[in-house]
Amino acid sequence: MKTILKAIGVIILLIVSYALVALLAFDKNYHYEKTITINAPIEKVWQHTNSMKGFNEWNPWMRLDKNSVITYKGKTGEVGDFYSWKGNDEVGQGEQQITAIIPNEKMSTKIHFIKPFESNANSNVVLSGDGNNTKVTWDINFELSTFMKIMRPMMDYQMGKSYEEGLNNLKTLVEK
C-alpha cells in the first residue's frame, strides 16, 4: 500500500511540476506557422488564397463536419470578406474576416472563435516565389489562457497536423 501511495505522490508531483514549469516557461502569446512549396505560379495559388471561399476550399476544419452551416458576407476577395460557421463539437462555432490584402502576396484575417471556447486570433497566408514555384506560409497568432499555456505542447502537435493537412490540400488543389 505504501508503494502505491508513493507512486501516486510522485505522479502528482510530476504533474504539478510540469504545470508550474509550463506556466513560467511558455509565453502567453502563441504563434504557429507552417510553410509549403507549390509547383505553380503565384497568380494560380492566389486564386485559392485571396478570399474566404477560396480559403475554405482547402481549410482542413471544413472537412470535419459536412453538415456545418456556413454563411458568407461581403465582397469576395476584398477587405471585409467574411464567413461564419456553426458545426459539430469538433468544428465549433466562429467567424473569420479579411482585414488586409496585398494582391498575389498576403491575406490577413481576424478570427473569432465562439465555441467550444471563446477566443480571438489573427492569421495570415503569405505567398512568395518565382516562376513556377510558390512558397506559401500560413500562420496564426493569439493569446493563451493560463490553462492553455499548460496544453501548449499538445496544441503545437495538433496545429502541426491541421496546418500540414490544409497546406497539402491547397497543394493538391492548385497542382491539378
N, C-alpha and C positions, 0 to 999 in steps of 0.2 A: 504494500500500500504506500509506503514512504517513497518508493522508487517512482510510482505513478504520479504522486503529488510533486516530486522534484521535477519530473519530466514536464508536467503541466506548468509548473512555475517557470522553467526555462523557456518554454514556448511563449508564455505570456510576456516574459522579459524581452525576448527577441522581437515580438510584435510591437511592444511599446518602444523599444529602442529604435526599430526601423521607422516607426511613425515620427518619433522626435527628430531623427536624422533627416527624414524626408521634409518635415516642416521647416527645418533650418536650412537644408541644402538646396531645395528646389525653389526657384523664383516663382512669384505669383503670376508673372507674365509668361504665357505659353505661346511658343512659336513652333510650327511644324511645317516642313516643306518637302516636296518630292519633285524630281525632275526626270524627264524622259526625252529622248530624241526621236522625232518622227521623220520618216523619209518622204517629205512633201514640202513644197514652198510655204512660207509664212501665210500668204494670202489664202491658201486652201485650209490651213489649220485654223486661221482666224474665223472662217465661216462657221466653225463649230465651237468657238470660244468667246464670241462677241455679244452674246445675248443669253438671257435666262433659258429660252427654249433650246438654244444651241448647247448650253451647258448641260441641260437635262438629258440630252441625247447620250451622254457618257457618264453622267453623275452616278456613282455606284450605289447610292442610297435609294435612287428611284426604282431600282430593281428588287428591293426588299419587300415591297408591298405593291402588287399590281393594281390594288383597289384604292390606292391613295387618291385623295381629292386634290387636284392641282388647279389653281386659279392664277391666270396671268393678267397683268395690268400694265399700262404704259406703252410707250413706243418701243418695239423690239429693237435691241441693239443700241439704245441710247441711254444716257443717264436717266434714271428713274424707272427703267425696265424692271419689273417686279414680278415675283411669283410667291404664292403661299402654298403650303402643303399641309395635309392632315392625313395621317396614316395610322397603321397599327402601332403597337407598343415599341417595336424595333425602329420604326421610322419617326414616330413622334409627330410634333406639330411645330411649324415655324414659318418664317418668311425671309426672303432674300431679295436685295435690291441693288442694282448697279449704281455706284456712286461716282465712278470716273472711268473714262475710256480714252485710250490713246490708240487710234486705229492701227491694226497689224502689230501691236506691241503689248498692250496691257488692258485688262479689265479688272476693276476693283469693285468689291461688293461689301455690303454690310449684311450680316445675318442675325436674325432674332430667333433664337430657339425658345419655344413656348413650353413644349412638353417633350420628354418627361421632366426636364429641368430647365428653368428659365435662365437664359444666358445670352450675351451678345458677343459677336465676333466680327472680325474683318478678314476678308480673303482676297487674294489676287491670283490671276492667271497671267503669267508673263511669257511672251514669245520673243525669241531671238534666233538668228541663224543667217545662213547664206545659201543661195541657190536652192537645192532640193532637200535641205535638211533644216528642220526647225527644232530648237530646244524649247520645251515647254516646262515651266516651273509653276507649280500650284502650291499656294501656302494658305495658312490660317493663323490668326493671332487673336488671343482672348485672355482674360484674366481668370486664374484658377481660384476657386474657393479653397478654404483650408482642407476640407475633405478631399477635394480633387488633387491637391498637391501630393497627398499620400498615394493616390491612384496613378500618378504620372507615368511610371514605367508601363503599366497596362494600357494607358492612353496612347503612349508612343507606339506600342505594338499594334493596337487596333487602328490607329491613324495610318500607320505604315501600310497595313493590309488594304485599307479602304482607298487610300490615295494611289497605291500601286494599281489596284483594280481599275479605278477611274481613269488613270492615265493610259493604262493598257486598252481600255475601252475606246478612248479617244484615238489612240494609235491605230487600232483595228478599223475604226470608222473612217478615218482620214486616208489610210493607205489602201482602201478597197479599190 
